[in-house]
Amino acid sequence: MIMGNLCTRGCRFCSVPKSRHPGPLDPDEPANVARMAQAMELRYVVITSVDRDDLPDGGSRHFAETVRHVRTALPHAQIEVLVPDFNGDLDAIARVLESGPDVFNHNIETVQRLYPTVRPQADYAQSLRVLRFANQHSPDILTKSGAMLGLGENSTEVEALLRDLRQAGVDIATLGQYLQPTRRNLPVAEYIPPEQFEQHRRYGLSLGFKMVFSGPFVRSSYMADIVSEAARTKAIS
């Protein structure tokens, strides 16, 4: 996770500390991240961040610079970016895409009805626009998004979310169980049985996703290398 450990958003599922003024970015961070990844001999690198609404470009230049440094240090590694919405700034999205990641991930997190409760500073339609733009701008880059279940949604809403993601051109969808990280966060409304996750997986595949990873323990970046490879294999075949 880059750009510090203080987030300017107040998403109620997240336990990352919040601040309206997180402070300046570390100019050495992109190079330091690359050196760390190289020292660990990583084959797959997921780069994510806090939201930095305090910055004019949302931190997109810093994000892109980190991708470029990692690419130089590990030219054969796969790079996945898990980005914020950059307040819908498509120039910022393009900047990250043009740095050359292999997978562009922006999590939609929950169904549309629950956005005011779960993501009060975000917008469902805006996240879909970000994903649609990424797919259209860089069709050779896999587009990915994920959501948490168990926040009070119903199966019909999950299916609508999957349809919306697919219509936006998303290639990979992930669905996992929401778990309350601290007492200050939203409580779990329901524990979804594995059979329901499997039903959602089958429904998503019927819509044309290259890969749907769905299960109680699934997280956006969990087994990301295997998920991405499966999606690429399907795309080629």
HELIX and SHEET records of a PDB file:
HELIX    1   1 GLU A   29  ALA A   39  1                                  11    
HELIX    2   2 SER A   60  ALA A   73  1                                  14    
HELIX    3   3 PHE A   86  GLY A   88  5                                   3    
HELIX    4   4 LEU A   90  LEU A   97  1                                   8    
HELIX    5   5 GLN A  112  LEU A  114  5                                   3    
HELIX    6   6 TYR A  115  VAL A  118  1                                   4    
HELIX    7   7 TYR A  124  HIS A  137  1                                  14    
HELIX    8   8 SER A  155  GLN A  167  1                                  13    
HELIX    9   9 PRO A  194  LEU A  207  1                                  14    
HELIX   10  10 ALA A  224  ILE A  236  1                                  13    
SHEET    1   A 6 TYR A  44  THR A  48  0                                        
SHEET    2   A 6 GLN A  78  LEU A  82  1                                        
SHEET    3   A 6 VAL A 103  ASN A 105  1                                        
SHEET    4   A 6 LEU A 142  LEU A 149  1                                        
SHEET    5   A 6 ILE A 172  GLN A 177  1                                        
SHEET    6   A 6 MET A 211  SER A 214  1                                        
END                                                                             
